[in-house]
Amino acid sequence: STGLSDCLNPDGEFNYGDSGSPTTSYAFSLTNNDNNERDFTLSLDDFTFSPPAELTLPVYDASGNLLGDVTPSTSQTATIASGDPVYVHIAVDTEGLDDGDDMNGTLRIDVE
């Protein structure tokens, strides 16, 4: 476990990706390289972060349409056609956290 001061500033907002250009400025993308359409489910498992701080991962389709948000309490499933990507952004709000607070968890990606 790493204290918040080792990675992010307390009382800050950090955005990785631009919602105005979601298909060209993003934190990471997932592409369906299979020959068939697949369901990709993203979730945050065993996530600990003291409220009122927030972590949100907005997920966009290949056309830049918002499919929904992944949060510690909400997963998001996207059906992706063969060869198509989805784009994921990351928004972290560390409001109310102290230097010694931790942010822990696992990003889980399931494909069916």
Backbone torsions as a table, in degrees:
resi	resn	phi	psi	omega
1	SER	NA	135.8	-179.3
2	THR	-115.8	131.8	176.8
3	GLY	-63.5	153.5	-177.2
4	LEU	-56.9	-36.4	-176.9
5	SER	-65.0	-17.2	179.0
6	ASP	-82.5	-9.9	-176.4
7	CYS	-139.1	-40.0	-179.7
8	LEU	-135.1	150.7	176.4
9	ASN	-79.1	140.4	173.4
10	PRO	-67.1	155.9	179.7
11	ASP	56.4	41.5	178.7
12	GLY	-127.6	167.4	174.0
13	GLU	-124.7	129.4	-177.4
14	PHE	-127.1	125.1	-179.5
15	ASN	-123.8	124.6	177.2
16	TYR	-112.7	100.7	-174.3
17	GLY	119.8	154.2	-177.8
18	ASP	-120.0	114.4	-179.0
19	SER	-64.0	-19.1	175.9
20	GLY	-75.8	-22.0	177.5
21	SER	-137.5	62.9	-170.0
22	PRO	-65.7	-20.2	-178.7
23	THR	-95.4	-6.0	179.3
24	THR	-119.8	-18.0	179.0
25	SER	-130.9	100.1	-173.3
26	TYR	-146.6	164.5	178.4
27	ALA	-76.4	-45.6	175.0
28	PHE	-160.9	163.3	178.4
29	SER	-127.3	158.5	174.5
30	LEU	-126.0	130.7	-179.9
31	THR	-119.9	134.8	176.5
32	ASN	-81.5	104.7	179.1
33	ASN	-93.8	7.4	177.5
34	ASP	-81.6	165.2	177.4
35	ASN	-81.3	-7.5	-178.8
36	ASN	-121.0	159.0	174.6
37	GLU	-66.8	146.0	-177.9
38	ARG	-135.5	151.4	173.6
39	ASP	-95.3	121.0	175.8
40	PHE	-104.2	125.2	177.0
41	THR	-115.9	125.4	177.2
42	LEU	-109.1	136.5	177.2
43	SER	-148.1	159.4	174.5
44	LEU	-108.1	112.9	-176.1
45	ASP	-101.5	143.8	176.0
46	ASP	49.9	42.8	-175.2
47	PHE	-87.1	130.5	176.2
48	THR	-125.7	129.4	-177.4
49	PHE	-164.4	125.4	-173.6
50	SER	-71.7	127.6	173.9
51	PRO	-62.6	149.6	11.3
52	PRO	-89.5	11.6	178.6
53	ALA	-60.0	154.2	-176.3
54	GLU	-140.5	149.0	171.1
55	LEU	-129.5	126.3	-179.5
56	THR	-134.5	136.0	175.2
57	LEU	-118.7	93.8	174.6
58	PRO	-67.6	137.4	-178.2
59	VAL	-117.0	128.5	-177.6
60	TYR	-118.4	146.6	176.7
61	ASP	-82.7	-179.1	-176.2
62	ALA	-61.8	-22.1	179.2
63	SER	-92.5	-2.0	179.9
64	GLY	89.9	11.8	177.6
65	ASN	-83.9	134.8	178.2
66	LEU	-69.0	121.5	177.9
67	LEU	-87.3	-30.0	-179.7
68	GLY	153.7	179.9	-177.3
69	ASP	-114.0	139.6	169.3
70	VAL	-96.2	128.6	177.2
71	THR	-133.1	173.1	176.8
72	PRO	-58.8	-19.9	-179.8
73	SER	-112.2	-0.2	-175.9
74	THR	-136.8	123.9	173.7
75	SER	-92.5	171.1	179.4
76	GLN	-139.5	128.5	176.4
77	THR	-111.9	131.2	178.1
78	ALA	-124.8	131.1	173.5
79	THR	-88.4	118.9	-173.6
80	ILE	-114.5	125.7	177.7
81	ALA	-69.5	157.9	178.0
82	SER	-54.3	128.5	178.0
83	GLY	84.9	-9.8	-177.8
84	ASP	-89.4	149.3	175.1
85	PRO	-102.4	165.6	160.5
86	VAL	-123.5	151.1	-176.7
87	TYR	-116.2	132.0	-177.0
88	VAL	-117.4	132.0	175.6
89	HIS	-107.8	163.5	177.7
90	ILE	-130.1	127.7	176.1
91	ALA	-124.9	121.7	-179.5
92	VAL	-120.7	127.9	175.5
93	ASP	-118.1	114.5	-176.8
94	THR	-101.1	23.2	179.0
95	GLU	-55.7	133.6	175.2
96	GLY	82.3	-0.7	178.9
97	LEU	-91.1	157.1	177.7
98	ASP	-110.1	166.8	-179.6
99	ASP	-54.3	-36.1	-176.9
100	GLY	-83.7	-6.0	-179.4
101	ASP	-70.9	152.6	-178.9
102	ASP	-112.2	154.8	170.9
103	MET	-127.0	115.6	-176.4
104	ASN	-135.8	151.9	175.5
105	GLY	158.8	179.8	-177.3
106	THR	-129.1	129.3	170.3
107	LEU	-83.4	120.8	-178.8
108	ARG	-109.6	134.1	177.6
109	ILE	-125.6	113.8	178.3
110	ASP	-108.7	139.6	179.2
111	VAL	-125.4	129.4	177.6
112	GLU	-125.9	NA	NA
